[in-house]
Amino acid sequence: MLKQYEIKNYNFRLLILIIAISVLGVLFVGSARSSLQNKQIMGLALGLVALLVVSLMDYSYILNFYWLLYIVNIILLLLVKVVGDDAGGAVRWVEIAGIRFQPSEFSKIFLILFFAKFFTKYQEKINTVRILALTAVLIGVPLYLIVSQPALSTSIVVALIFCVLLFVSGLSYKIILSVAAVTIPMLIIGISIILQPGQKLLKGYQANRVLAWLQPEQYSDLARQQLNSKIAIGSGQLFGKGLNNNIISSVKNGNFISEPHTDFIFAVVGEELGFIGGCVIIVLLLLIALECLRIGRNAKDFSGTLICSGMAALIVCQSFVNICVATGLMPNTGIPLPFVSYGLTSLVSIFIGMGFVFNVGLQPKKY
């Protein structure tokens, strides 16, 4: 499982990018909730240790147990249904041996690893009805368990990651266009149904969030979170009001931003460091994703390419959803900003995923 690697192949550029954005995350979490900063520092330390250990583990060996990874993932998600802890009206947490964590965050990594091996094994048959039906079942089971927690935002990100992996695996454009021809009209019909009183398509709070996004003037109470977030970002202007400022007019200091340390931490970034600070965060996330893709291009096998593509998709999709929510471009849905938001589970899990990317980089293809 452990191999001898050449230090020259270790991607220190990517490591510097990850440490840079994570340190910024510690600063923003401390500004949003000073009492949580030490925990975020601990999460960063644990994440770096996990990244280092995993980066030295041969991913090809780990992928030999891809079905075991899938089964463990399902068991953890089922445990949420059986012995999960309620937090904010959703049951997403479990506690094992005194350690409390969120299985849906680790589920993203488990599924990337599983489908990296699965799609490699069946790459030549990826466009057959049998394999497509099997993949639909394999992704459908964890998606159902995540949606039922409920964790709609996480399930959306998982679905997007799966679509990216399927596309990279060589899914036919004819199938893609056929699915798009069906899903786009269904999405339009779904939105029109949600706008109808007494609809049963979404749960009450989910429908209200969509309605508050589409018609904020009629649902001002429900839209207040995103409206305050946009005000905070806009008030930061070009350079912001300063990190940890004591300005009375600060939206964050007035406690008008909901969940400033997690779901709406980008509002804190925008208010305190302005447009420049927001751009720095976005550019760092983009550079990390591009570095993952660059490593994937030089992977020794297709499984390594899929792992890197999956992690790039995770970072891009999750960042896109989080920032769109904070800026009012999408309905309000809770999901952390990678490397930046508070949360030990999300932080450690993404560091583990990046550890596999580093290991792919340590085993480049031979020319």
Phi, psi and omega in degrees: 000319177266136182232166176273125181240158177271129184299333181295338180272355179283128187276085181289334177298314178294321179298319179296319179298316181295315180296320182299311182288329179291322177295319175300321178299318177301318180294318181289321176297318178297325178288322181285317180215093185302330182291344183258356185297318180297323178294323178293323176297318178297319178297321178295317179297313178298320180297317180295320177296315179299318179299314181297314181296310183295325182296340180262001179264129182296112182297330179297323177292316180299320183291345175297338181254035186296326178290326177295320177299318180295316181295316178300319178301314180295318179299315180297319179292326177290326177299327177299321180291328187269309186234023182291154178265140177277133176215112179067030178088359179236143179257097185233357188243148172228157178236122180232123180054039177081001180255120181260125182212172184249102184303329182297332178289317178289335180302323179301316182289315178304315183289325176299314180295316182298309184286338174299319178282318183298312182290331175293318181294324184247028184301321182288343182246017189298334183262011177274153182299320183298312183290320179296320178294320179295318179295325179297320178291316184295325177274333182294322182297304178296326178298318178298316181295326179286317180299322185285355183294318358267146176217071186298318182296319179295320180294325177296315180296317178300317179297320179294319177298316179300317180297320178296314179298320179295319179295313180297331181287352175107027178300134183298140177297330178298319178292318180300313181293324179295317179295318179297322180295336180267315187288323181298310175298323179296323178295318178296317179295320180299317178297319180295327178291319180300327181287349181275140178294141177078015181296153182243006185291317178242158174292161186308309183291328179292316178297320180296324178294320178294317180295321179294331178284318182284325184227066185299332181290334180268341181234054186301323180296316182286333182272357187299322180304308182289325178297316178294324178297315179295322177297317180298313181297315180295324182290340178288340180051227188278312186248356177083177182265357179101140180293136179058034181288162178247022182294129183295327183283359180295130178296321180293315181296334178275005180059035179266351178263123179281139179049054183293340182270351182234269188296325184248033180291337178293334175294323176294318178301312182295320182287320187271330179241004173067197181300321180298314180297318178298319179295322179299314180298314181296317181295319178298316178297318180295318180296321178296316179296317179295323178294323176300316180294322179296318177296319180299324179296330183259013181294152183288338180213175185290330178299318178296320177299318181291322178300312181294321178295320179295318179292322176297319179295320178301311183296313183292311184295315182292321177294318180300313181296314181299313183290324177296321178294315182295330181260004176079016180272350178220159176300152182296120177209135188278120175204138184286154173274120185309134177070347188249312183294154176289144178147110183294321181296310182295322182291311182294320182296319181288330175292323177297315177301318178292331176301320177293324176298317178299321181292323174300319179294332179284350181234064182292158179289151182273133179256000000 
